[in-house]
């Protein structure tokens, strides 16, 4: 019998394995995919945003409804700890202008290679193409290319991800084996479907910059993308949970100017200038912003200045869950102890995105996975040492 079985080879599972193996315990990682860390590698394809440099209360608040439960976890392994961890794996780190923190090599692959080398040095065994199939009593079952495999372990950490990007391994199928403990999955950090009129076609792929999105009490100054499907990108992801949960989305094309200041520009003598030229020259609205003003504002019975400050989107539908960056839902906190152990199954812990928390992009997701993996790993190690 091994000391610790880790089901899932993403950041949460690898961190749990790191903690347990560093404490001298025998550890086996199993993953359903041909290689571990696939979603981690994809996250780093355009730059691996590990965490964000900001005050701990502000950082914790990004986790919304899960803030209370995750605050002690993040206090034990927050942004500064993530940086120290990455540097301990030989990665030089830099902080961008928005506070987002990246490895200088940008990609995830150098960090993952160094991490896997350390785990190998600590005696961790990895089995791939092993899909968890539940339990037979206290024995974990796995469907593998060589048939059903049975693994007995003193402690188990489940870290199988959420239900998005199934081609990378996060398909949520594990929920069938934990049905009584799981909240339904919902997309998070996702785009929204919008049926554009034909005149928007020329703007597909364009970035909307220097604007402000508002949904309920949530605001975003990040840029977003106009696509053939609707809207997507970091700026949208920041407000996506609020929109998903029913808040209407509005767009401020000139967040640095008041309605009165915009009206004054519009009311100034314009000679023979058309309204389009006035928007372009006096208000510096680029083509995509002017197109959005026409698309979203043409039927509004308010002044042009008011339209520019608060363009309402129609009711929006989230894009399919498999297109989402992450998911809400998963193992409920009320089904877990403070140590993230399942109340329904002794010595089995849950970590990472398979737990019911969500956060925007910007370093919060990876930090949350690393922190919960470490928390569960430390709890499991303590249980092994005291049992």
N, C-alpha and C positions, 0 to 999 in steps of 0.2 A: 504493500500500500504506500502510495506517495503522500508527502505532506500536503501539497497544495496543487489543485487543478485549476487552471485559468482557462475559461472558455471565451475566446475572442482575443485576437491579436492586434487590436487597435491601441491607441495611446493609453486608455484606461487599463486594459489587460496587461500591456507591457510594463506599465508603471507598477501595478500590483505584483507582477512577477519579479521586477527589479527589487522591490522592498523585501519580499519574502526570501528570494535567493540570497540577497546580501546578508540576511539574518541567519543564513546557513541551512535553510530548509530546501528539501527536494521539490522542484517545481516543474510541472509539465504545462505547456501552452498548447491548446488545440484551436484550429481556425478552419472555417468552412471553405475558405478560398485557397487557391494554389500557393499564395504567399501572404504573409502578414502585412498589416499596415497599409492596405490599399487605399482606403479613404484618406488616411493621413498623407500619403504621397500625392493624391489628387488635390487635397487642400493646399499643398505646397507648390502646385504646378505654376501658379501665378505669383508666388511669394508666400512663404510659410509664416503667417501671422500668429506667433506663439502666445502673446499676451498683450496687455496694454498698461502703460505707465500712468497710473492715476491713483488718487487716494483710495484706501481700502473701502470706506463706506460707499463712495461713488461706484467703485468697481463692483462691489457686492450687489448694489441696487439694480445692476443690469440683469440680474437673474429673476427679477419680478417676484412672482408668487412663491418661488422657491428660496428667496433670499434668506429667510429665517433659518431654514434647515441647512443651507449651504454655507452660511457665514462662518461657523466654526471650522468647516472643511477648508474654506478659502483662507481663513486666518492662519491655518497650519501650512498652507502651500499656496501662496498668492503670487502676484506678478514678479516680485523680487526673487522668490524661490524658483520660479520657472526659469528666470534668467540664469541663476546660479546652476541649476540642473543642466541647462543647455551648454553653458560654458564648461561644466564638468565633463561633458561629452566632446570637448574640443571645438565647440562652435563659437566663433566670434559673433557678437550681437550688436545690432544698432537699433536706435529708436527713431522712428519717422516723425515728421512734423505734427502729426495728429496724435502722437503718443503710442502708436502701434509699434510693437517690438518684433523684429525679424532676425533670423540668422543672416550674417553678411553674405553667405553663399546663396541666400534666398530660398533655394529648393529644400525639400524635406529629405531627399535621399541621402545626403552625407550624414545628417543627424541620425536617421534611421539605421544606417549601416553601423555607425559607431555604437548605437544603443544595442543593436542585436549582437555585436561583438562582445560588449560587456556582459550581456545576459549569457552568452555562450561560455565566457570565462567563469561565470558564477554557476555554471552547471545546469542551466535551464535547457530543457528538451522541448522542441517544437514539432508538432504534427500538423500538417496541412491537409486540406480536402477531408477533414473530419467535421461532420455536421451534427450538432447536438440533437438528440432524439428523446430527451427527457431522462427519467430515472426508472430503474427497477429496484425498488427499495431504496437503499443508500448508494447504489452503484449507478454512475452516469453512463448513459448509452450514446454511442455515436455511429452514424451511418458513414462508412468509409468505402473507398474503392476495393478494399479487401473484405468487405462485409461488416457486420455489426461488431464494434469493439466496446468492451466494458472496462471502465476505469473506476477503481476505488481510491478515494482520497480522504484524508483527515479533514480537509477544509476545501471549499470550492468558491471561486469568485467568478460570477457571470458578468461578462463585459462584451455583449454581442451587438451593441449599437442600437440605433433606432430603426426606422422603417423607410428611409429614403436611400436613393442610390443603390438599389439592390444589386446592380452589376458589380458593385465594389464590396458586396457582402452584407450590407445592412438592409435586410428584407423584413425584419420583424416577425419571422416565422416562429421564433422562440416563444412568442407570447401565448401560443396554443398550450404550452406546457405550464404556464403560470397564470392562467386565465383569471383566477379569483383575485389576483394581486395587481392586475394591469388596468390602467386607464386607457381609453381608446387613443390611437395615434391620430395626430393632426399634423399637417405641414407647418414648418416654421422656417423663417428666413427664405421665403419663396416669392416668386413673382405672381402677378395677377393677370387674368385674361381680360382683354379689352378689345372690342370689335371696332377698329379704327375705320374712318371713312377713307375713300380712295386717295384724297389729297395728302394723307399722312404717309403713304407708301414710300415716298422719296426720303423720308426721315428715319426709316427703319435702320437700326444700328447706331443712331445718333445718341450722344450722351447729353443729358440735361444737367448743366452745372450752375452753381451760384444761385440755387433756388432753395425753397424750404417746403417740405412735406409735413402735413399735420393730420393726425388721426386721433381724435379724442384728446387726451393729455400728452400724447407722444409726438415728438417732433424729430425731424431729421434734416440736416443740412448737407448730407452726402449726395453725390451725383447718382443718377439712375439712367437706365437705357430704355429707349423706345424700341420695341421689337415687333415683329409681325404678329406675335401672340398677345402683346400687351405691354406691360412695364415690368422691369426687373432690375437687379443690381443693388449695390450696398445701401444706397439711400432708401430704396423701397424696403429692403430687409429690416431696417431699423424700426419701421412702423408696421411691419407685416402682421405681427401678433395682434395689434389693436384692430387692424382692418379685418383680419380673419374673424375676430371676435365680435364684429358688428359695427365698429366705428367707421364713419364716412371719411374719405380721404380728400384733402384739398391741397392745392398747390399755390404757393406764393412765388411769383416769378421774380420779384425784386425785394427780397427780405431786408435789405439795408435801407429801404426808402419807405416812408409812411404814405398812406393814401393821399393825404393833403399835398405832400411833396410831388407825388406822381401827377396829381390833378393839376398842380401849378405848371409842371412841364408840358402837359397836354394842352393847357389853356393859353400858353404863351403864344404870341403872334407867330404863325407858321407860314405866312405867305402862300405860295402855291404848293407847298409840301402836302403830299397825301398822308393819310393816317399811317399807312405802312411805313413811309419814310420817316415820319415822326417817331414811331416806335423804334425804328432801327437807329436813327441818328441821335435823337434826344434821350431816349431811354436805354439805348444800347442793347435792345433785345435781339438775340441772334435768330437765325431762321427757324430753328426747332422750337424756341420759345414763342415766336410769333405764330407758328403753326399750332402749338398747343392752345394759345389764346383763342384762335379761331375755332379749333376743334371743341374745346370744352366750354367756351364762353359765348358761343353765338346765340344761344337761346336764353341767356340770363338777362333779366330785367333790372340791371343795375348799371352804374356808370362804368366806363372803361377802366378808370383807376381802381375801382372796387374789384372788377374782374381780374386785373393784374395781381392784386393782393390776395385773392381767395378764389381760385378756379376750382370748382367742385368736380371730382371724378364721379362718373355714374357708379352704381353698385358694382362691386368687383368680386369676382370669383377667384379663389386661390388656384394656382396652377396645380396639376396632379402631385400627389405626395412624393412620388418617386423622383420628381424634378427638384424637390426642395433641398436646400443645403442641409437641413436638420429637421428633426421632428419634436413636437410636444407629445405628451403621453408616455406610456411605459409603466414600469413598476412604481406604484404609488408610494409616497413617503410614509403613509400610514400603515403600509404593509412591511415597513422596514424599522429596525431599531435605530438608535442614534449612531451605531457603528455600521449601518447599511447592511445588516444581516437580515435575511428574510425571517419574519416572525413565524412563518408557516413551515420553515425547514431549518433545523439547527445547523450552524457552521457553513451556511451558504450565503454569500454576500453578493451584492449587485453594485455595479459601478458604471460610470460613463453615460452615454446617451440613452442606454436602455432604462435609466431611471427617469421619472417624470419631472424633468426640469427643462427649461429652454432659455436661451440667451441670444442676443444678436451676434452677428459676425463682428470681428474686430479684436480677436484674441480671447474672447470670453469662452467660446466653445471648447477650444483645445485646453485652456487652463482648467475649465470645469471637469473635463475628462481626466486630465492628469491628477488633479486634486482629489477627485472621488476615487480614482484607482489607488492612489497612495493611501488614502484614509482607510479604504477597505483592506488593503494589503497589510497595513500596520495592525488593524484590528484582528485580522486572521493570524498574523504572526504572534501577537500577544496571546491569542487563544491557544495556539499550538504550544507556546512556551509554558503556559499555566495549566494545561489539561493533563 
